[in-house]
Amino acid sequence: MRLLIIRHGDPDYEADSLTEKGWREAELLADRMEKEKIDYFYVSPLGRAKDTASCTLKRLHRSAEECRWLREFDAPIWRPDVKDRKKIPWDWMPADWTVDDRAYRADQWFELGPMKEGNVKEQYDWVAGELDNLLEQHGYRREGRYYRALRPNRDTLALFCHFGVECVLLSHLMSVSPMVLWQGLCALPTSVTTVVTEERQKGIACFRTLGFGDLSHLYAGGEPPSFAARFCECYDSPGERH
């Protein structure tokens, strides 16, 4: 089995849609998806993901199943660097999270103070459970930290979603802390992450990532990557967010 986890295009968050650049990115993504053999499509209910998927679906004359659990990961917390409102549970300042070893552990990251005060673990378990339900529908049942290959197959599933939830999906598949992925990876708009099963022992499958955040479709179309989701490369970088 192959999973294509696709982040939405350059976002217009206020309108929950795409910017003009985001629509160009989505069309170039559709150029790429036309060349893929995709058996099933799943999409977040949020507009920016649905709009991104629409270009591919229209081109291929296909439809997608809308999945609420693919929406952006929704578990706001009182992050240490923000005092006036709750924020997403990632994008922490490095000095705030790297000092606590629990952040790196798959079985302890949710014990961090701000995480524990929110409903982060509850939301994480819900998303992970829904992912496992989907995978079991397609022949792979979670058993501990691997999957039982009930009906091994080479189907491809495309999931149009968001960066935060993408890291949750990957962390569950790999049994690692999502904090490490949220803080250490950056999936730019319309990037494609490819994850495949390996069944080295009969009936036992694990997921491995062949490529993370691939943007070859943008380079092929002469479209520069968006800066969305990134932070300033240098502290004094002009025009780049802190």
N, C-alpha and C positions, 0 to 999 in steps of 0.2 A: 504494500500500500504506500501511496505517496500523498503527503499533505503539502499544499501550497498555501502558506499563510501570508496574506497580502494586506499591507496597510493602505488606508485610504489616501487619496491624492492631497496635494497642498490644500490645507483646510481654510475655510471661512467659518470659524467657530461661531461667530455671532448669528449667521444664517443657517448653521449646521448644514453646510453644503461645501462646495469647492470654489476656490479662487479661479480666475481665468487661467492661471498657470496650472492649477490642479486639474482642470478639464483637459488641457493639453496633455498632461501626464497620463490621465486616464485613457485617452485615445491611444497613446503610444503603448500603454499596458495592454490594451485590446489587440494591438498589432501582434504583440508577443503571445497573448493567450490564444489567438487564432491558430498558432502553430503547435499548441499543446493539445494533448488528448486528455480532456477533463471530463470525468464521469458524473460528478455531483458538485453543485454549487451551494454554498451557505453564506449568509450575509447578516451583518449586524443590523438592527433596526434603526440605527442613527443615519441621518441624511447623508453625511459625508461619505460613509461606507457604501450606502445604497447607490449614490450617484456615481461613485467610482466603479462599482460593479456593473452599473447600467450600460456603460460603453461596451464592455465585453459581452454581456448577455444579449444586447441588441445585435451585435456583430454575429454572434453564434446562434441567434434565434433560440435562446435558452432562457430558463427561469431559475431563480434561486430560492431556497427555503430560508425564510427569515428566522433567526435564532436570537432570542433576547439575551442569552448568556454571552454572545459575541459582541455586545455593546462595550463601550469603553469601561474598563474595570471601575466599578462604582463603590468605593469605600473611603470616603473622605476622613481625614484625621487632622488633629492639631499637630502639624509638623513643627519640629523645633525652631525652624527659622521664620515661621509665620505666626504672629500672635493674634491677629485680628479676625481670622476666619479659618475654617477647615479647608484643607487642600488635598489633592491627590496623594496617595501614599508613596509615590516615588519622587524623583528630582530633589532628594535631600542634599544638603550641603555635605561635601565629603567629610569635613571635620565632625559632623554630627552622627554619621552612621558607621564610619570605619573603625571607631574606637570600641565598638561593642562586637565581640566575637559572635554573638548570637545572630547577628545579621547575616552571617555567612553560612549558617546551618539550616538545612532543610526542615529540621524538627524544632527549631527555636526562633527563627526570624520573627514570628508573630508574637513573641514574648516581649519585644521591644515596647517600652512604655506607650508611645503614641499608637502603635498597632493594637496593643492589648485594650486600650481605652475605646477604640473604634470597633467596627464589626468586620475587620479586614479578613480574619481567618474564616469567618462564616461565609463571606463572599467568595473567598478563594476556594473553599471546599465545594461551594455550589457550582462555580465555573468548572472546576476539575471534574466534578461528578457528571456534569452535562457533557463534557468532552468524552468521558469514558462511556457514557450512554451512546453517544454517536458512534464511537469506535466499535462498540459491541454490535451495534446495528450493522456495521460493515465487516464484522467477522473477527474482531480482536477484543478479548475480554481482559480487563485489568486483574492481575493476580500479584499482590505485593508490589514490587517495583518493575515488573515486566508485564507483558501481555500474552495471554494464551491465544495462539492462532487457531481459532475455531474453523474459519474458512479463509485460509491464506489467499490473497489476491493481489493483483497489480493495479487496482483502481486508483484514480487520482481524485482527491477531494480538494476543492478550492474554497478557502475561508477568507472572506473580505471583512476585515475588522480594524483594530486600532493597536497602537504600540503597547499600551499598558496591559491589555488583555493578551496580546501576543506573548509577552514575557511570562504571564501566568500559565498559558498553555505550554510553552516550552519548559518552564520550570517543573511542571507536573510530569511531562513526558520524560524528563531527564532526572527527576527526583532531586532537584537542587533548589536552593533558596531563590525566590523571585527577586529579592533585593539585589543580588549579584547581577542579575540580568537587567533589571530596571536601571541600575546605576552604571553598568559596564557595557551595555549595548545601546545602539541607537538605530532604529529602523526608520529610514527617511520615507517620505510620502511615495506611494505606489511601489515600495520595495517588496520583493518576493523572497520569502524564506522557504526553503525546500527541506522537508523532513521525510525520511523513508524508513520502512521497517527492514530489519535484518533478522532472518530466521536461521541462525547458525546451528541451533539445536531444533530438532523437529518439534513443532508445536509451541515453541517459545520465541517470542518476538520482542525486540527492543527497537525504539525509534532513535535514529541518528540524523543529525543535521548535515546536509550536503552543502548548503549555501545559506548564509544569513544576509538579509537586506540587499539582495541583488537588484541593481538598477541598470542592467545592460540595455534594457529597452529604451531608457531615456538617453543614454549615450548614443545608441544607434540612431535615434531621432534628432540628435543635436540639441536636446533639452537639458540644461544644467539641473542638477539636483536642487531641491528646496533646502533651505536652512531650518525648516520647521522641525522641532524636537531637539535641536542642538543648542548648546550654549557657547558663549564667547571662547574662541580658541586661545586668546591671550586676554588678560584682564582688561587691558586698554584697547582691545579691538573695537574700532568705531562701528556703530550700528548693529553690533551683535549682542543679543540679550544676556543678561547675567542671571 
